[in-house]
């Protein structure tokens, strides 16, 4: 989980899907029931096992992570 430049909280959820989804909570809202799905589960798996350097991700028509 991480706070974005918009102060929203971004998190990865495994609930109801083994492939994961990316959720977003509005700034100051910490009720998981209010989370909006940004990236729904699909054929690709969202990897959460990052080792070594910190990685940052951004959205430009799809999620991209810089190594």
Biotite code that builds the C-alpha atoms (Angstrom):
import biotite.structure as struc

atoms = struc.array([
    struc.Atom([0.000, 0.000, 0.000], chain_id="A", res_id=1, res_name="UNK", atom_name="CA", element="C"),
    struc.Atom([1.139, 3.548, -0.665], chain_id="A", res_id=2, res_name="UNK", atom_name="CA", element="C"),
    struc.Atom([-0.074, 7.110, -0.669], chain_id="A", res_id=3, res_name="UNK", atom_name="CA", element="C"),
    struc.Atom([-0.164, 8.672, -4.115], chain_id="A", res_id=4, res_name="UNK", atom_name="CA", element="C"),
    struc.Atom([0.652, 12.253, -5.146], chain_id="A", res_id=5, res_name="UNK", atom_name="CA", element="C"),
    struc.Atom([-3.080, 12.956, -4.831], chain_id="A", res_id=6, res_name="UNK", atom_name="CA", element="C"),
    struc.Atom([-2.904, 11.882, -1.134], chain_id="A", res_id=7, res_name="UNK", atom_name="CA", element="C"),
    struc.Atom([-5.180, 8.901, -1.874], chain_id="A", res_id=8, res_name="UNK", atom_name="CA", element="C"),
    struc.Atom([-4.299, 5.488, -0.488], chain_id="A", res_id=9, res_name="UNK", atom_name="CA", element="C"),
    struc.Atom([-3.549, 2.817, -3.102], chain_id="A", res_id=10, res_name="UNK", atom_name="CA", element="C"),
    struc.Atom([-3.576, -0.838, -2.123], chain_id="A", res_id=11, res_name="UNK", atom_name="CA", element="C"),
    struc.Atom([-3.434, -4.317, -3.582], chain_id="A", res_id=12, res_name="UNK", atom_name="CA", element="C"),
    struc.Atom([-6.229, -6.668, -2.601], chain_id="A", res_id=13, res_name="UNK", atom_name="CA", element="C"),
    struc.Atom([-6.343, -10.466, -2.787], chain_id="A", res_id=14, res_name="UNK", atom_name="CA", element="C"),
    struc.Atom([-9.935, -10.605, -1.564], chain_id="A", res_id=15, res_name="UNK", atom_name="CA", element="C"),
    struc.Atom([-12.080, -12.808, -3.814], chain_id="A", res_id=16, res_name="UNK", atom_name="CA", element="C"),
    struc.Atom([-9.331, -13.137, -6.442], chain_id="A", res_id=17, res_name="UNK", atom_name="CA", element="C"),
    struc.Atom([-5.975, -14.951, -6.425], chain_id="A", res_id=18, res_name="UNK", atom_name="CA", element="C"),
    struc.Atom([-4.677, -12.616, -9.176], chain_id="A", res_id=19, res_name="UNK", atom_name="CA", element="C"),
    struc.Atom([-5.173, -9.452, -7.114], chain_id="A", res_id=20, res_name="UNK", atom_name="CA", element="C"),
    struc.Atom([-6.700, -6.056, -7.877], chain_id="A", res_id=21, res_name="UNK", atom_name="CA", element="C"),
    struc.Atom([-5.590, -2.465, -7.214], chain_id="A", res_id=22, res_name="UNK", atom_name="CA", element="C"),
    struc.Atom([-7.867, -0.348, -5.043], chain_id="A", res_id=23, res_name="UNK", atom_name="CA", element="C"),
    struc.Atom([-7.964, 3.374, -4.266], chain_id="A", res_id=24, res_name="UNK", atom_name="CA", element="C"),
    struc.Atom([-9.293, 5.122, -1.174], chain_id="A", res_id=25, res_name="UNK", atom_name="CA", element="C"),
    struc.Atom([-9.977, 8.858, -1.235], chain_id="A", res_id=26, res_name="UNK", atom_name="CA", element="C"),
    struc.Atom([-7.725, 11.061, 0.934], chain_id="A", res_id=27, res_name="UNK", atom_name="CA", element="C"),
    struc.Atom([-8.650, 10.708, 4.607], chain_id="A", res_id=28, res_name="UNK", atom_name="CA", element="C"),
    struc.Atom([-11.064, 7.809, 3.975], chain_id="A", res_id=29, res_name="UNK", atom_name="CA", element="C"),
    struc.Atom([-9.822, 4.575, 5.526], chain_id="A", res_id=30, res_name="UNK", atom_name="CA", element="C"),
    struc.Atom([-13.013, 2.500, 5.202], chain_id="A", res_id=31, res_name="UNK", atom_name="CA", element="C"),
    struc.Atom([-12.188, -0.422, 2.926], chain_id="A", res_id=32, res_name="UNK", atom_name="CA", element="C"),
    struc.Atom([-15.855, -0.655, 1.917], chain_id="A", res_id=33, res_name="UNK", atom_name="CA", element="C"),
    struc.Atom([-15.428, 2.749, 0.204], chain_id="A", res_id=34, res_name="UNK", atom_name="CA", element="C"),
    struc.Atom([-12.472, 1.625, -1.933], chain_id="A", res_id=35, res_name="UNK", atom_name="CA", element="C"),
    struc.Atom([-12.799, 1.989, -5.694], chain_id="A", res_id=36, res_name="UNK", atom_name="CA", element="C"),
    struc.Atom([-11.315, -0.692, -7.982], chain_id="A", res_id=37, res_name="UNK", atom_name="CA", element="C"),
    struc.Atom([-8.747, 0.857, -10.342], chain_id="A", res_id=38, res_name="UNK", atom_name="CA", element="C"),
    struc.Atom([-7.355, -2.317, -11.877], chain_id="A", res_id=39, res_name="UNK", atom_name="CA", element="C"),
    struc.Atom([-9.729, -5.295, -11.782], chain_id="A", res_id=40, res_name="UNK", atom_name="CA", element="C"),
    struc.Atom([-8.486, -8.875, -11.712], chain_id="A", res_id=41, res_name="UNK", atom_name="CA", element="C"),
    struc.Atom([-7.790, -10.302, -15.163], chain_id="A", res_id=42, res_name="UNK", atom_name="CA", element="C"),
    struc.Atom([-5.570, -12.905, -16.836], chain_id="A", res_id=43, res_name="UNK", atom_name="CA", element="C"),
    struc.Atom([-2.402, -11.145, -15.601], chain_id="A", res_id=44, res_name="UNK", atom_name="CA", element="C"),
    struc.Atom([-1.246, -11.408, -11.992], chain_id="A", res_id=45, res_name="UNK", atom_name="CA", element="C"),
    struc.Atom([-0.344, -8.237, -10.085], chain_id="A", res_id=46, res_name="UNK", atom_name="CA", element="C"),
    struc.Atom([3.079, -8.940, -8.574], chain_id="A", res_id=47, res_name="UNK", atom_name="CA", element="C"),
    struc.Atom([3.657, -7.744, -5.016], chain_id="A", res_id=48, res_name="UNK", atom_name="CA", element="C"),
    struc.Atom([7.005, -9.429, -4.345], chain_id="A", res_id=49, res_name="UNK", atom_name="CA", element="C"),
    struc.Atom([9.513, -6.645, -4.950], chain_id="A", res_id=50, res_name="UNK", atom_name="CA", element="C"),
    struc.Atom([13.006, -7.182, -3.622], chain_id="A", res_id=51, res_name="UNK", atom_name="CA", element="C"),
    struc.Atom([15.914, -4.783, -3.523], chain_id="A", res_id=52, res_name="UNK", atom_name="CA", element="C"),
    struc.Atom([15.343, -1.213, -4.614], chain_id="A", res_id=53, res_name="UNK", atom_name="CA", element="C"),
    struc.Atom([12.070, 0.583, -4.094], chain_id="A", res_id=54, res_name="UNK", atom_name="CA", element="C"),
    struc.Atom([9.892, 0.652, -7.163], chain_id="A", res_id=55, res_name="UNK", atom_name="CA", element="C"),
    struc.Atom([7.423, 3.324, -8.093], chain_id="A", res_id=56, res_name="UNK", atom_name="CA", element="C"),
    struc.Atom([4.344, 2.781, -10.229], chain_id="A", res_id=57, res_name="UNK", atom_name="CA", element="C"),
    struc.Atom([2.371, 5.211, -12.335], chain_id="A", res_id=58, res_name="UNK", atom_name="CA", element="C"),
    struc.Atom([-0.744, 5.144, -14.469], chain_id="A", res_id=59, res_name="UNK", atom_name="CA", element="C"),
    struc.Atom([-0.656, 6.134, -18.146], chain_id="A", res_id=60, res_name="UNK", atom_name="CA", element="C"),
    struc.Atom([-3.407, 4.060, -19.757], chain_id="A", res_id=61, res_name="UNK", atom_name="CA", element="C"),
    struc.Atom([-1.987, 1.078, -17.832], chain_id="A", res_id=62, res_name="UNK", atom_name="CA", element="C"),
    struc.Atom([0.092, 0.584, -14.702], chain_id="A", res_id=63, res_name="UNK", atom_name="CA", element="C"),
    struc.Atom([3.844, 0.873, -15.263], chain_id="A", res_id=64, res_name="UNK", atom_name="CA", element="C"),
    struc.Atom([6.476, 0.233, -12.617], chain_id="A", res_id=65, res_name="UNK", atom_name="CA", element="C"),
    struc.Atom([9.962, 1.681, -12.731], chain_id="A", res_id=66, res_name="UNK", atom_name="CA", element="C"),
    struc.Atom([12.784, -0.474, -11.462], chain_id="A", res_id=67, res_name="UNK", atom_name="CA", element="C"),
])
